[in-house]
Every structure is written in structure tokens, then in C-alpha cells.
Amino acid sequence: MGQIYDFAVIGAGAAGLSAAQYGARANLSTIVIEELAPGGQALFIDKLENYPGILEPINGFELAERMRKQAEQFGSSFIEASALSVRKAEDRFIIETSVGPLESLTVLIATGARHKQLGIPGEQEYIGKGVSYCATCDGPFFKGKRILVVGGGDSACDEAIYLSNLSDKILMIHRRDRFRAQKALASRVLSNPSIKVLFNTVAKEIKGNSKVHSVVLENTLSHELTEEPFDGIFIFIGSTPQTGFLKDIAIQFDESGYIITDCNMQTSITGLFAAGDVRATPFRQIVTAAADGAIAARSAASYIDEQRGQAYR
Ligand code: NAP
């Protein structure tokens, strides 16, 4: 099977890229497996303004590129492939990938999470024809148009603010009577003259012909239905962890499917670590993902030292 790596990182978002840098700097032979472009959820962020020490807002793609280069400079290698399964074989792990198997003494799962769908009629049908899950990717198609934003968390608020630079005809709906988002973000949305907010409101159906033309909304208190015209609907209602490929390994998940770790990012299987959005954690930010990755790399190095009888006690 060729080289046995010390540290294999699955996923090149903030957690994986930070882990790769720390792993390589700790002298671990480190490989990063990523099926898409490096960056993970950061790729969807137009202007990141809360990363400590970065005063000028930075584009998520640019930050990810810098992180990747930094990890490479320290000696990490990268392959473009999908991880299909992970299993433990005696003292090492075998990762089946779309380009063949890889062996590594330790593995970090840093595959993040993917956006959720509403599951309402018309949603699937109009993806790419007015239904979107990424404002920075698709927002420019809706310049000056009528836009509906669904969700009440940080993502929905962030993206609504981004879209307000493109259109002043934005309606944002949330199923509860206040936002879940951090207060600073929520109040920026509420004071934005281009964004009208309706609480206690859900989307019931997306209608169109070749593209979206309207959305049926329901007031959850009165159950009144209204049909409003929209050109685009942007949905930001949270995410689901990317763990489908972990079917061959008895790893522990929480009730929502996120991987349980200890404070060293160690999962229920020794030598197998998890970091970032895929991990059960109360706060998902780029900075927390990067911190998770750094801790995981250190833990992997300690685990390898221990296995070799070289632990520093
Ligand atoms: P989130 O915090 O889970 O919020 C999802 C929102 O969508 C909630 O308000 C939820 O309503 C609503 N929702 C869920 N399912 C729904 C449904 N079927 N129909 C209608 N509404 C539904 O997800 P997120 O906003 O994507 O954020 C994910 C993580 O990334 C969070 O930890 C967040 O802090 C972080 N993040 C941070 C930033 C930043 O700091 N700038 C930016 C983006 C994301 P309920 O409130 O009723 O559950």
C-alpha cells in the first residue's frame, strides 16, 4: 500500500488545514484528503470580520488559501479524493479513498457539515433556478431583485447582510419570535433598511415555471397563508455533519449525529480524532475549528510517541 503516514487529515476546512500545519510542524508525515477545494464552510463567507488579529475583513476563500499554503510550506501533502471508509487494523488505520487506500497511524476527521434543506414542495425542483444555499455564490444573479432569506442563525443573518449589498428588496423569515444569531449580527439585520424581517413565519411551498416566481408563507401563530412574489430564495437553516463514510468504524456520535470527542479531540477510538464542525461542540466558528485542529494534531503526535514508547512524562 506504500507509505504509512503519521497523520491523515480528512477534510480541508479550517480544522483540517490548521491540523495539517500543526501536524507537519510537529514532524508528523501529514496528508490531507479533500474532495473539493480547500476551505470548507469558509468558502461561503464573503467578508470574515471576526477572526482574531485580522482587522480588515478577509474573504473566506483567501483565508483558506493562505492556510493551505502555510500547511504545505511546513511539509503537508494534499490529495484530491473522497474518503469512502475508515477502519482500524491493529496499530494503524486504513482509509479507502476514491483514488485507492491509504495507511496512517492516526486519522483526523475534519469533514465539517453540509447545509440542510427545508424539504418543502418546489425546493429540489428549483435548485439553481432561484433556490440557493450560498449567497456569495449566487447572490450576484439576484441584483436588485426580490429575495427571500430563510433562517434565524448566524449564517442567515450574515448572508442576508451580504445580500443587502445587492438588493434592497429582501424579506427574511424565521420560524421563532427572535433570532438565534449572535446579538451583534441580529441587530445589524434588524436595523438594515434593505431587509424586512418577519418572525413566526415559515415557507410552505416554492412555486415557479422555469424559475422561481413566488413562495407560499405561513404565519405560525395565525396559520394564515400568503403567496408572495420572489425571484430568489436563500435557505440557511443549519447543517448536517458529514459522517456517512464512517460506517465501518464503531465511533460514538451525539443524538444529532456529530462526533463525540474529549477535550484532546480524541474520539471513542484511540488514534482517531475529530475537529471542527463535524464534532459535537457548542460553538462553530472558523477560529474554534482552527483551534480544534491544532489540539488534534498535538494529540496525534502524543499518541504516536506513546505507541513508540517515547512519551514525554
Ligand atoms: P444554526 O445556528 O443551527 O441556525 C439554524 C437556524 O435555522 C435556526 O434559527 C433554526 O431555527 C432555523 N431552522 C432550522 N431548521 C429549520 C426549518 N426546517 N425551517 C425553518 N427554520 C429552520 O445554523 P447556522 O446559522 O448555519 O450556523 C451554524 C454554526 O456556524 C453556528 O454555530 C454558528 O454560530 C456558526 N456561524 C457563525 C458565523 C459568524 O460568527 N459570523 C457565521 C455563520 C455561521 P431555531 O432557532 O428555531 O432552531
Residues whose N, C-alpha, C, O or C-beta is under 5 A from the ligand:
A	BS01	NAP	L118 G151 G152 G153 D154 S155 A156 D158 R175 R176 R180 F236 I237 G238 S239 F283 R284
